[in-house]
Amino acid sequence: MAAPDDDVSAGSILRELIFNQYQAIILGGTTLMSLVALNPLPLLVWLGSELMLLPVLDSGPLRRLVARRRRAAAKAQADAARQRVVAALTQGHARRYQALAERCRSIEANYQSLTGISQVYLAEQRSKLDLILQGALHRLTALQRYERLPVHRRVDEVGQEIAQIAREIAQPDVPERTAAALRKNLELKQRLRASLAEVDATVRTLETELDSMASLLEVLHQNSISLRDPQAIAEELDTIVRQSEDSERVVREMEALLRADGASWATDVAPVAMPARWDADAAAGGGPRKVRDR
């Protein structure tokens, strides 16, 4: 069976062969030579050679060669971008990713040892493994971003702050201006608590999915060692890829929600100063002595 790249019928490259800087240089040189010599022969010779060589250069083997080089360049660029992302991970997350990558390489190597498997089929499974690794990297990157959230902002602590603000609002002698600021602060704190709760749930989901992905890859690795039913292994890879795509969509929606909440926080907090508490002088009618942000 031919290699996967040889099975691909690449598109015509005739346009690229004609419209490029080298052709422009040669055209300019032959035109100038014809003008200086007052003889159109150099230009006609060049045009004739173009008409003869271009169909040969646009043949199937050369098209596939160009396609292979393009795919190799695109893969090298994607690998370099992935390595930059991996380099930005913490040591623990990087080790976790490398373990998954090593498992995928082992599965691919075992696939290649199977007899009667076409190169096109192997290329499809290799692409699935690559998608799985990309999904794992996205999850690890998201986990690292969530872990960098301020550690002092916890759901229970924000809940205590909400209870404190509610008690202050409930006091009968609260000045109207202070009560309005407290109500605004209470609303923002409640939104913050909801966002933090969703972040915690997302982090747990990501951790669970990464563990499940590692377990499934381990099972697939064992099956590939024993050379069991390649089609079943391919179906398992399809399942992991679908789960990865669904999870990435949820993560993107969650991050968009957090960005929207962060923008609204910045908009709402800017014009309003949030008081923490007031003393007996303020309650007696002197107004709040000092308003500070919580």
Protein Blocks (a to p, Z undefined) as FASTA:
>chain_A
ZZfklmpccddfklmmmmcfklmmmmmmmmmmmmmnopaklmmmmmmmmmmmmmmmmpmk
lmmmmmmmmmmmmmmmmmmmmmmmmmmpcfklmmmmmmmmmmmmmmmmmmmmpghiafkl
mmmmmmmmmmmmmmmmmmmmmmmmmmmpcfklcfklmmmmmmmmmmmmmpmklcfklmmm
mmmmmmmmmmmmmmmmmmmmmmmmmmmmmmmmmmmmmmmmmmmmnopafklmmmmmmmmm
mmmmmmmmmmmmmmmmmmmmmmmmmmmmmmpccdfbdcfklmnonopfbdcdZZ
